Amino acid sequence: MGRFQLPCTLVRIFHKLVKLAEVPDVRLHDLRHTAASLLVRHGVPIKAVAERLGHRDASLTLRVYTHVYEEQRREAALSLDQLLGGHK
C-alpha cells in the first residue's frame, strides 16, 4: 500500500513526468478539464461525468469542465433549408 503524499509532491512528480515524456507543459488540474470534456464528447452522460468529478450538481460540470469542439459546432450549424424543410 502507498502512504500519504503532500499535494506539492504529487505536482512535482507530475511535472517531472511531463518533462520526461517531452510533452507540452500543462497543469495537473488541466487533465481534469480534458478528461471531463472527452467523456462528454464521447457520449458519457453528464450526470456520470459530474459524479466522477465529485460534483453534486451536473450544471457545474457543464459550465466549468466541458468545451465545445469544432465538430460539435458543425453539427449544430443547420442550414435554413434543413430547419424549415425538416431535412437532415
Secondary structure, DSSP 8 states (H G I E B T S, - for coil): ------HHHHHHHHHHHHHHHT-----HHHHHHHHHHHHHHTT--HHHHHHHHT-S-HHHHHHHH----HHHHHHH---HHHHHH---
